Amino acid sequence: MNEVFESLGLSPNEIKIYDSLLGRGESSISEIAISSQIHRRNAYDAMQRLIDKGLCFQIFSNKENTYNAVDPDKLVELLAEKQQKLENALPDLKKRFGSRSDVEEAYIYKGLEGQKNILRDVLRVGKDSYFIGAKGGWYDPRLDTARSAFFKEANKKKIKFIQLFDNEIDSQMKDFPKYFEGKLEYRFLPKEYSTNSAIHIFGDYVITYTGLTIGKISESTIFFVIHSKDLAESYRTWFWYMWGQSSPHNKIRKT
């Protein structure tokens, strides 16, 4: 539960106090400090911040003021406010991101979250996707939600997927192309050239995958990301050579 509170921007002392008041109800600052095991001065400061956030309120009295927590539904409002602030800031953030100089760079992603990052990169770049040694890893069941959202946007942007699959995918993921959700053109590499790696090219990006198996992205899968226009163009040239040496299959299939 603390992780939920922390994600909404509450400090450890604020979490202790709010959680205590949810169970205790109306309490004085002394009672709150004792039940939360926080020094009275720190409890008072944290309480003021909770009041500012609208999560607690003060009850005035001739003797000693008391405090209470508001309904937890207020937490949903806090989340919505954070979401709105992010949405308001996004246009400027994207403008700054897009205005960066086109420098060459290299970095690493890992596991399922790394794959999700790559899906977002493909959509952001909006160019056709080329794959050497493809293994259907995007169809790992744990990526179902992210993949469906990805293809919905990719189809709007008319991104094509030209893929050279490892030979084994034809037997281990039978009829795989029939449920590929995007515009697909594919061939199979010769069986003797199957590996546990792959290369993905889109726009000015080259992604080298290591530690792959058919139909799965492992948490140990590493993605070496290189941003280089010249290198991406070179890989696409080599891709078409390998394409010509590989087994033809279906032509472009529209969804």
N, C-alpha and C positions, 0 to 999 in steps of 0.2 A: 504493500500500500504506500509505503514511503516513496517509492519510485514514481508513483502517480503524482503525489504532491510535489515532488522535486521537479517533475517535468512541467509543472504549472508555475514554477518559479518561487516556491516556498522554501525558506531557509529551514535548517534542522530545528531551531527553536520555534519557529512558526508552526511547523508540522506537529511538534509535541503539544503545543498549546491548543491548536485547533482540534486535534484528535482527542485531547483531554476534555475539552468543552463539549464535544459531540456526545461523550458518555456521561459527563457530570451535569451538564446544564449550567445554569446561572452560578457564577462563582466570583469571589473577590480576587484581586491580584495576588494576595497572599496565598489563598487556596490554590490558585493556578500555579504559582511558583513551586509549591510543595508537591502537588500532584504531577507536575511536569518535570520536577527535579531540575529546575532552572533558577539561577539567582534572581531575586526579586527585581533588581534593576534591569537585567536582561529580559525578564519576562514582561516588564512594562514596555520596553522598547519594541519587542516583538509583537505585543498586543496592538500597539499603535500602528504598526505596519499592516497587521491583519485587518484593522478597522479601515485603513486607507484602501485596502484591496477589496473591501466589502464582504469579507468573510466572517467578521465578528462585529458586534455592536456594544456600546456602553449603556449601562442602565444607571442613571443618576439617583443618588439617595442623600438624605441629610446626614446619614452616618458614614457609610463607606460605599463608594461606587462599585458596581459589579459588572460582569461581562458575560456575554453568551455568544455561541456560534450561530450563524445563519444556516438555513437549509443547504445541504450539500449540492442541490441543483445549481447553486451559485458557481460551483466549480466548472460546470458546463459553459456558463457565460464567460468565465475567465479564458477557457480554451478557445471559444469563438472569438473573443477579443484578440487573442494572440494570433489566431489564424487571419483575422482581418488586417492586423498590422503587417503581417508578412506579405499578404496579397497586395497591400498598398505599396510596400517597399520593393516588390519584385520587378516592376518595370525598370526602375532605376538600376537595380542590381544586374539585370539582364543587359541593360545598355552598357554598363561598365564592363561586363564580362565580354560582350561582343566587340568592344572597341579595343581590346588588347591587341598588341602587335602579334603578327603571325609567326611566333618563335617556335623553334623545334624544341621538344621536350619529351621526357620519358618518365613513367611512373608505374606503379604496380597496384592492381586490385587483387582481391582474394575471395573465394567462396561465392555463396549465393548472392550476398550483397554486392560483390564485385560484378557479378553478371547483371544485376539490376542496374548498376551504374552504366554498364556498357549499353544496355537497352536504351537508357535515357540519352546517352551520347549519340546513338544512331538516330534517334528522333530529332535531337537538337541539330545535327549536321544535315539530315534530310536527304542524303545521297544513297544511291544503290549500294547494296551490301554484297560483298564477295567473300566466299568461305572456301578454304582449302582444308580437307580432312574433317569436314563437318560430321558430327556424331549425334545430332538431335538432342544435345544437352539442354536446349531451351525448353524441351518438353519434360523436364524433371517436374513431377507433380507439385513440388513445393513452389514452383514458379507459375502455377496456373493463373493466379490473379494478375500478377505482373505481366505475364505473357499476353493474356487476353487484352489488357489495356494497351499494351505496346502495339499489337497488331491492328487494333482499332485505329490508333493514331497513324501508324505506318501506312495503312491503306488510304487514309485521307491524304497523306503526303505523296502517294503513289510511288513508294519505295519498292524497288524490285529486289529479290533475293536470288542471286546466282550462286549455286553451291555445288562444290565437288565433295560428295560424301565418301566416307570410308566404305569399302565394299560390304562390310559386315552389317551395315544398317539395313540392307535390303532383306536380310533374314531375321535379324533380331528385333527390328521395329517394322514388321510387315505392314505394307500399305501406308507407311508413314506419310508420303506426299499427299495422300487423299485428305488428311486432316491438318495439313499445314495451312495456317490461316491467312497467309499473305500471297503476293504474286511471286510464284516460284518457277525458276528454271534450274534444272539439276542434271548432273551426271555422276557416275561412280568411278572412283580411282581404282586402278588394278589392285587385286587382293594383296599382292606382295608389298604394296606401299602403305599399308595400314599402320598407324602409330597411335600413341596415347596423347598426341598433341594436335594443334590445329592453328590456322592463321585466318584472321578475319580482317578484311580491308573495307573501309568506307570513308569517303571524302579524303581527307589528308591523314587518316589514322590507320595504323597497322596494329592489330592485337594478336599477340602470340599466346596461345593457351597451352598449359602443361597440366598433366594429371587428369586427363579426360577418360571417361568410359561412355559406352553407348547409352544415350538417353538419360544421362545423369551429370549434375554439377556437384562435385565434392567440395566440402569446406576446405580441403587442402588444394583445390584447383587454383593455380596462379595465372593471372592475366598480366602480361607485360605490355603496357600501352606505350606506343611511340607516335608522337604527332610530328609528321614530316611529310610535306607535299611531295618532294622528290622520291622519298622512299616508298610512299603509297603508290605513286605512279609506276615505279619499278615493279612492285609486287603485283600490280594489276597486269602488267606486261607478261610477267612470268605465269600469272594465273591463266591467261588466255592460251599460252603455250600448253600448259597442263590440261586445260579444257579440251584442246584438240587431240590430246593423246588418250583421253578417257572415254569410257563407254557411254554413248548417247542414250538418252531415255526420253522422257516427255519434253515437249516444248513448253513455252511459257503457258501457265495455266492461271486464268484470272478467277478471283473469288467473287 
